[in-house]
Amino acid sequence: MFELLSEAAEKGAQEIKKLYKKDIEVRAKTSLADVVTEADENSQKAIVKHLLAGMKRKGFNEAEIGFITEEEAGLKPAKHTFIIDPLDGTSGFVFGTDRFSISIAYMVEGEVKVGFIRHPLKDLIYFAEKGKGVAKIENGQKEILKIKEKPFRESFVSFNSNSNPQKSIEMFQIAIDLTPHILRIREQGTLILSMAAVAENKFQAHIAKGGAIWDVAAAKLVIEEAGGVVLDLGGKELEYETDNLKKKYPLICGNQELVKELLRYL
């Protein structure tokens, strides 16, 4: 599965790099802050095409292969379902930053078994397998990730704003409320790369007011296989609704004890 996902993500990355820092059309979806480009769409098509062909080559029946995708909200879950965000952080891509990624989760009969995150511009991958841990692979070097404990007062917390202005206001208020009690809190932009940064201890926790299933599925497994937890802002486990693509998942992730402490302030 690692090889298949690597190849598929590379196909998507090639499409993204073709249009990076180019003059392309940017279209609004739900708001001016929620945008889509040709890069999102081309990446998704390339990833889906490669995954479908690869699974069929491995002997899987096409009727048992499904996809949940961001662009055009493609919903065709099956026994073997790929949950794809072909370009998380489209705004960062549009403005020429490097804060964007590709995310693919592999779900079998409703349970996420594999989480794969790829940076399109760098030789950087995060790969998690259920019950087998998570690795960061950068420039050919592999590092097993484990979340470390840190005192609450010394914790460095990240958060990301939202395409929904009201949700962003609520998130900034949370940041204000937490500021006196922790070391630092910083807005990081993309949800997926921010969660990956927690898994490698660049931050001790990340808070978001809501991501879709394609934003969360792979990164959640990365956090869990690094020894952390991902909970909703009420402290409960996230439960995916694969028949409701409009559902958003507010979340907090990090070391379990730190997350418990942070939830007291939320």
C-alpha positions as CSV (number, residue, x, y, z in Angstrom):
1,M,0.0,0.0,0.0
2,F,2.9,2.4,0.7
3,E,4.2,2.0,-2.9
4,L,0.7,2.5,-4.4
5,L,0.0,5.6,-2.3
6,S,3.5,7.0,-3.0
7,E,3.0,6.6,-6.7
8,A,-0.5,8.1,-6.6
9,A,0.6,11.1,-4.5
10,E,3.5,11.7,-6.9
11,K,1.0,11.9,-9.8
12,G,-0.9,14.5,-7.9
13,A,2.2,16.4,-6.9
14,Q,3.3,16.6,-10.6
15,E,-0.1,18.2,-11.5
16,I,0.3,20.7,-8.6
17,K,3.9,21.7,-9.5
18,K,2.9,22.4,-13.1
19,L,0.7,25.2,-11.9
20,Y,2.6,26.4,-8.8
21,K,3.2,30.2,-8.9
22,K,1.4,30.4,-12.3
23,D,-1.4,32.8,-13.2
24,I,-4.4,30.4,-12.7
25,E,-8.1,30.9,-12.1
26,V,-9.2,30.8,-8.5
27,R,-12.8,30.0,-7.9
28,A,-14.8,30.5,-4.6
29,K,-16.7,27.5,-3.3
30,T,-18.6,28.3,0.0
31,S,-16.9,31.7,0.6
32,L,-14.1,33.9,-0.6
33,A,-11.8,32.1,1.8
34,D,-12.8,28.6,0.6
35,V,-11.3,28.3,-2.9
36,V,-10.5,25.8,-5.6
37,T,-8.2,25.8,-8.5
38,E,-7.3,23.7,-11.6
39,A,-4.5,22.3,-9.5
40,D,-6.9,20.8,-7.0
41,E,-9.0,19.2,-9.7
42,N,-6.1,17.9,-11.8
43,S,-4.3,16.4,-8.7
44,Q,-7.5,14.6,-7.7
45,K,-8.1,13.1,-11.1
46,A,-4.5,11.9,-11.3
47,I,-4.6,10.3,-7.8
48,V,-8.0,8.6,-8.3
49,K,-7.0,7.2,-11.7
50,H,-3.7,5.8,-10.4
51,L,-5.3,4.3,-7.3
52,L,-8.1,2.6,-9.2
53,A,-5.7,1.1,-11.8
54,G,-3.3,0.0,-9.1
55,M,-6.0,-1.7,-7.0
56,K,-7.3,-3.5,-10.1
57,R,-3.8,-4.7,-10.9
58,K,-3.6,-6.1,-7.4
59,G,-6.7,-8.2,-8.1
60,F,-9.3,-6.1,-6.3
61,N,-12.8,-6.1,-7.8
62,E,-13.6,-2.6,-9.0
63,A,-17.1,-2.8,-7.4
64,E,-15.3,-3.0,-4.0
65,I,-13.1,0.1,-4.6
66,G,-14.6,3.4,-3.5
67,F,-13.5,7.1,-3.2
68,I,-14.4,10.0,-0.9
69,T,-12.9,13.1,-2.5
70,E,-13.0,16.8,-1.8
71,E,-13.5,18.3,-5.2
72,E,-17.0,17.8,-6.5
73,A,-17.5,16.0,-3.2
74,G,-17.2,12.6,-4.8
75,L,-18.8,10.0,-2.6
76,K,-18.7,6.4,-3.5
77,P,-17.6,4.5,-0.4
78,A,-17.1,0.7,-0.7
79,K,-15.3,-2.1,1.1
80,H,-12.0,-0.5,0.2
81,T,-12.3,3.3,0.3
82,F,-9.7,6.0,-0.4
83,I,-10.3,9.4,1.3
84,I,-8.5,12.0,-0.6
85,D,-7.6,15.7,-0.2
86,P,-5.7,16.4,-3.4
87,L,-4.5,19.8,-2.2
88,D,-5.0,20.8,1.4
89,G,-4.1,24.4,1.8
90,T,-5.2,25.8,-1.5
91,S,-5.0,29.4,-0.2
92,G,-1.3,28.8,0.6
93,F,-0.8,27.3,-2.8
94,V,-2.5,30.3,-4.5
95,F,-0.3,32.8,-2.6
96,G,2.9,31.0,-3.4
97,T,3.7,29.6,0.1
98,D,4.7,26.0,0.7
99,R,2.0,25.4,3.3
100,F,0.0,22.8,1.4
101,S,-0.1,19.0,1.1
102,I,-1.7,15.9,-0.4
103,S,-3.6,13.5,2.0
104,I,-4.8,10.0,1.3
105,A,-6.4,7.7,3.9
106,Y,-7.1,4.0,3.1
107,M,-10.3,2.8,4.8
108,V,-11.4,-0.9,4.9
109,E,-15.0,-1.6,5.9
110,G,-15.3,1.7,7.7
111,E,-11.9,1.7,9.6
112,V,-8.9,3.8,8.5
113,K,-6.0,1.4,8.1
114,V,-3.4,3.7,6.4
115,G,-2.7,7.4,6.5
116,F,-0.5,9.0,3.9
117,I,0.6,12.7,3.7
118,R,2.9,14.0,1.0
119,H,4.4,17.5,0.5
120,P,4.1,18.2,-3.2
121,L,7.2,20.4,-3.3
122,K,9.5,18.5,-1.0
123,D,10.8,14.9,-0.6
124,L,8.7,14.6,2.5
125,I,6.1,11.9,3.5
126,Y,4.3,10.9,6.6
127,F,3.1,7.3,6.6
128,A,1.0,5.6,9.3
129,E,-0.3,2.1,9.4
130,K,-2.9,1.0,12.0
131,G,-1.2,-0.7,14.9
132,K,2.2,-0.5,13.3
133,G,3.3,3.1,14.0
134,V,4.1,6.1,11.9
135,A,7.2,7.2,10.0
136,K,8.4,10.5,8.6
137,I,10.4,9.9,5.4
138,E,12.4,13.0,4.3
139,N,15.1,13.0,1.6
140,G,15.3,9.2,1.9
141,Q,15.8,9.2,5.7
142,K,13.2,7.4,7.8
143,E,12.3,8.6,11.3
144,I,9.8,6.8,13.6
145,L,7.6,9.4,15.2
146,K,6.5,9.4,18.9
147,I,4.8,12.2,20.7
148,K,6.7,13.3,23.8
149,E,5.2,14.7,27.0
150,K,5.8,18.3,28.0
151,P,4.6,20.3,30.9
152,F,1.4,22.2,30.2
153,R,2.9,25.6,30.9
154,E,5.8,24.9,28.5
155,S,3.6,23.7,25.6
156,F,3.7,25.2,22.2
157,V,0.2,25.0,20.6
158,S,-0.9,25.7,17.1
159,F,-4.3,26.4,15.6
160,N,-5.8,27.1,12.2
161,S,-8.4,29.6,11.1
162,N,-11.4,28.6,9.0
163,S,-13.0,29.4,5.7
164,N,-16.1,30.2,7.8
165,P,-15.4,33.7,9.2
166,Q,-17.5,33.1,12.4
167,K,-15.5,29.9,13.1
168,S,-12.3,31.8,12.6
169,I,-13.4,34.4,15.2
170,E,-14.3,31.7,17.6
171,M,-10.8,30.1,17.1
172,F,-9.0,33.3,17.7
173,Q,-11.0,33.8,20.9
174,I,-9.8,30.3,22.0
175,A,-6.2,31.4,21.3
176,I,-6.7,34.5,23.4
177,D,-8.1,32.5,26.3
178,L,-5.2,30.0,26.2
179,T,-2.4,32.6,25.8
180,P,-1.9,33.3,29.5
181,H,-1.6,29.6,30.4
182,I,0.8,28.1,27.8
183,L,4.2,29.0,26.4
184,R,3.0,30.1,22.9
185,I,0.2,29.7,20.5
186,R,0.5,30.2,16.8
187,E,-1.8,30.2,13.7
188,Q,-0.5,27.6,11.2
189,G,-2.9,27.6,8.3
190,T,-3.3,24.1,7.0
191,L,-4.9,21.4,9.2
192,I,-3.1,18.4,7.8
193,L,0.5,19.7,8.0
194,S,-0.2,21.2,11.4
195,M,-1.3,17.8,12.7
196,A,1.8,16.2,11.2
197,A,3.9,18.8,13.0
198,V,2.4,17.7,16.3
199,A,3.3,14.0,15.6
200,E,6.9,15.1,15.2
201,N,6.9,17.3,18.3
202,K,7.2,20.7,16.6
203,F,4.1,21.6,18.5
204,Q,2.5,19.9,21.5
205,A,-1.1,20.3,20.3
206,H,-3.2,21.6,17.5
207,I,-6.8,22.9,17.7
208,A,-9.2,23.4,14.8
209,K,-12.8,24.5,14.6
210,G,-13.6,22.0,11.9
211,G,-12.2,20.0,9.0
212,A,-13.9,17.7,6.6
213,I,-13.3,14.0,6.6
214,W,-10.6,14.3,3.9
215,D,-8.8,16.9,6.1
216,V,-8.8,14.6,9.1
217,A,-8.7,10.9,8.2
218,A,-5.1,10.4,7.3
219,A,-3.7,13.0,9.8
220,K,-5.7,11.5,12.7
221,L,-4.1,8.1,12.2
222,V,-0.7,9.8,12.0
223,I,-1.3,11.3,15.5
224,E,-2.7,8.2,17.0
225,E,0.1,6.0,15.7
226,A,2.6,8.5,17.2
227,G,0.9,7.9,20.6
228,G,-1.4,10.9,20.7
229,V,-5.1,11.4,20.7
230,V,-7.6,13.2,18.4
231,L,-10.8,14.3,20.1
232,D,-13.6,16.7,19.4
233,L,-13.8,19.9,21.4
234,G,-16.1,18.3,23.8
235,G,-13.5,15.6,24.6
236,K,-15.2,12.8,22.7
237,E,-13.9,10.4,20.0
238,L,-14.4,11.5,16.4
239,E,-16.9,9.4,14.5
240,Y,-16.8,9.7,10.8
241,E,-20.1,10.0,8.8
242,T,-19.2,8.8,5.3
243,D,-22.7,9.5,4.1
244,N,-22.5,13.2,5.2
245,L,-19.7,15.0,3.4
246,K,-20.9,18.4,4.8
247,K,-20.1,17.3,8.3
248,K,-17.2,19.2,9.9
249,Y,-15.0,17.8,12.7
250,P,-13.8,20.4,15.3
251,L,-10.8,18.8,17.0
252,I,-7.9,19.0,19.3
253,C,-4.9,16.6,19.1
254,G,-1.7,15.9,20.9
255,N,-0.5,14.1,24.0
256,Q,-3.4,12.7,25.9
257,E,-2.7,14.4,29.3
258,L,-2.0,17.8,27.6
259,V,-5.2,17.5,25.6
260,K,-7.2,16.9,28.8
261,E,-5.7,20.1,30.3
262,L,-6.3,22.2,27.2
263,L,-10.0,21.0,27.1
264,R,-10.5,22.5,30.6
265,Y,-9.9,26.0,29.0
266,L,-12.2,25.3,26.0
